[in-house]
């Protein structure tokens, strides 16, 4: 095998990304239509492709598609899901939320954007209200890098200057992040934990706040780079997708754990033997 062929075989598989958006403002709001004529999901997907090129395969999905575009088959073929929602959180079917939740715990990455902080899936994963301070007027947001060594911060200026954006401020009712990558400041003096990572089960989650629909934030070069970096970071390095499960191990059996369903008959038999005063021979 020559060097070129060996290099091809060792290249990692492309990251399979599904960009989800409720796609409602783009149907009725003239300002949003002007900024995002093909939908916010299209702009987000474009930014991911622009930064990652052949490293990604990107599809989009929206609220009004059957199963919101998030069928079991789609999620099984998704390494990282990005989520943007705002005015239609309540319309997301609970069965779909449960499905996404299950896949995140099993290892699918999730990148939650802007007002997705109030999405059913983010609230369920966080276990808190996810409320915050808010002001809807044109503001200047500076996104400061707190952890310059983090993979999501690579190639990102300090700070990102977003000339027009909605204000999000503390208190942000989320659990303490596993890692705080960015904080934002605004003209009114507010600050906000705008870039946070979490791990739930085997899944990696990143929340990134810039991205109000009334401003061209998802056309901003540096915002696009953050989202692309987050997609790379959120893909699991586990060889297969599987949720954490209860496993029973005998003493010294480091590699022979059994699932609860498989172990239950043996547990019952051992308990019955113990109650009968029978000691099972070992070795």
N, C-alpha and C positions, 0 to 999 in steps of 0.2 A: 504494500500500500504506500503510495507516495505521500509526501508531506501535505499537499493540497487536499487530497482525499481524506486524510486523517483529520485535518482541520475542519472539513465540512461535517464529518461525522460527530465531532466533539462539540459542535455548536449547540447551545440550548434551544429547545423548541420555542417558537414564538409565544409570547404571552397572549392568551385569548381574553379579550376585554369586552365586556358589555357595558355600554354607556346608557344609563336609564334616566329619563326625565319625564315629568308629568305632561309637558308640552301643552299647557293650557293658556298661559299668557300670550304665547306666539299665535294663538288662534283669534284673539279678540283685541289685544292692546296694540295700537298703531305704533307707539314708540318701540315696543319690544320687537314688533315685526320688522321695523326699520333696522334695528341693531342685529337681530338674528333672523333673517328672512327664511333660513332653512331650519330654524329651531335651535334652541340652546344646546341640545344634545349633539347636533351636527357640529357646532363650534367646538365643543369639548372633545368630541371624537377627532376632529381635524387637528387640534392641538396635540393630542396623544400621538397620532400618526406623524405629525410634523417633527416631533422630538425623538420618537423611537423607531420610526421607519419600519424596516423589515423585522424588527424585534417583536412586533405586535400584529395581531389580527383583531380588528375592531368591528363590532356590530353595535347597532343602536336598538333601543326598545323604548316604548312609550306607554303611558297609562291606558289609553283607549284601545290598545291591541288586545286580542284574546289573552287572558291570563296576564294582562299587563306586559306581554312580551317576555315574561319570565317563567316559562314552563319548566318542568323538571328537566327536559332535554336541554334547554338553553342553559340552565344553571349548571348542569353536569359538564357542559362544554365551556364554562366560564372560569378562568383563573382569578380574574379581578372584576368586580362590579362597581361602577361609579353611580352615585345616586344624587339627583337634584329634584327636590319637590318644594312646593310653597303653599298654594291655595287649595290643593286637593288631597292633603294627607289622609283625610277621612275616607276618601274613595278607594284607597288601596285595600284590596281584599285581604282579610285576615289570614286566609289560607295561603295566599302568596307570601305574606309576611312570615308565616311559620316556615314555609319552604326555604325562603332566603336565609332565615335564622339558622335552620338546620345545616344549610350549606356553609355558612360562615363558621359555625362551630366545627364543621368537618374539615375546614381548611381553605375555603374560598376567601380571597381578599375583598375588602369593602372600603371604598373611598367615598365618604359622605361630604357633600358640598353645600355651603351656605345654609339656606333655610331647611335643608335636609336634617338639621339638628332636631327638628320637631317631627321628623318622619316616624312612622310606627316602628320601623325596623331599628332605627338608632335609639329611640327611647327604650325599646325592649332590650337591646343589647347593653345599654348603659344602666338601666334599672333606676333612673332618676327622672325628674320632670324635664330636664334639658332646656329650661327657660333661661332668659337672658335679658339684658338691658338693650333697648333698641330705639333708633331715631331714623325716620325715613326722610332724609333730605340729603342733597348733594354734599358730600363730605370728602375730605382727603384722608385716605388710609395709608399709613406707613406700616409695613409688615417687617418686623425685626427678627432676625435669626437668633434664636436662643442657643441652639446646639449646632454650631457650624460643622461638626464632624458627622452629623447624621446623614445617611444616604439621601434623604428627601431634600436636604439643604444644598446638595452639591450643584454648583453652577448658578446659585441664586444670589443676587446682589443684596447687600445689607445697608439700607432696607430696600424692599420692593416699594416703589412709589406708585400708588393707585390714585389718580387725580380725582376721580368721582366714584363714590361708593356709599352704600348705606352704612350707618354706624351700628355695630354690635359692641356691647360693653359688659363688663362684669357687674353683678355676679352671674356667672354661667354655671348652672346647676348640673354639672357632670361629675362623675367620679374623678379622683386625681388621675391624670393621664399617666400611662406608663412612661411616656417621653413627651416633653414639651419641646417642639421644634421651632415654632414661631409665636410671637405675641404681636398684637397690632395696637397702634395708638391713633387717636382721632383728634380733630380740631377742637372738640369740646373738652379735651383732657382725658377722655375715657381710654381705658386699656382693655384688651381682650385676648384670651388664650386662643389664638386663631389657627394654630396648627398642632394637633395633638394625636398621639398614637395610643392605641389600646390593643390588647390581645384578649380574645374571648374564645375559649376552647383552643382549637388549632388555627383559628383565623386571625389575620392581622387587619386592623381597622385604622384608617386615618381620617380625621375630620379637618377640613380646611374651609374657613369661613368666607373669604372673598368670593363674590359672585352674584350680586343682586341683579335681577332681570332688567332693571331700568338703565343699566350702565354697561358699556362694552367690556366688562371685566374678563370674559372668556376669550377675548381677542388680544388680551395683554400678554406679551411674550413671556414674562417671568411667571405669571400665574399659570400659563400653559406648561411651563417647565416644571413647576412644583407638582402639578397633577400627574405629569408623565413620570417624574421621579417617584411619586407615591405609588403609581401602578407597578413600577419595577420592584419597589420595596414590599408591596403587599402580596405579591405572589409567593405562595408557600414553597419551601424547599423540601417538604415532605414528599416521599415517592408516590403516595396515593392519598385520596381524600377519604377520611374516616373520622367520625366523631369520637371524642373521648368516651370510653366505656368502662364499666366496672369489671375488673379482672381479678380472679382468685389465683393466688400462687401458694403452693406448698412450700414449706421451709426449704431453702436451698435451690428451689426451681426458679432460677432467674429468668429463663427464656421460655417457660412453658405455661404462661398464664392462660386461664380458661375464662371465657365469657360466663356471665352469671347463669344464663340458661343452660349452658353445658355443665357447669359446676354444680348446679342445684341438686341433681340426683345423687351425686357423690357426697355432697354435704349431708343430705338426708340419710343416706346409707351409713355414713360415718357416725352421725348422731344416734341413729338407732342402735348401731353396734356398741357405742359407748354406754348407752342406757342399759343394754343387755349385759354389760360387763365383758364384752368381747374385745380383745386387742388385736388389730389387724397386723400381721407380720410385715416388717419393712425390710428392704434390701434384697 
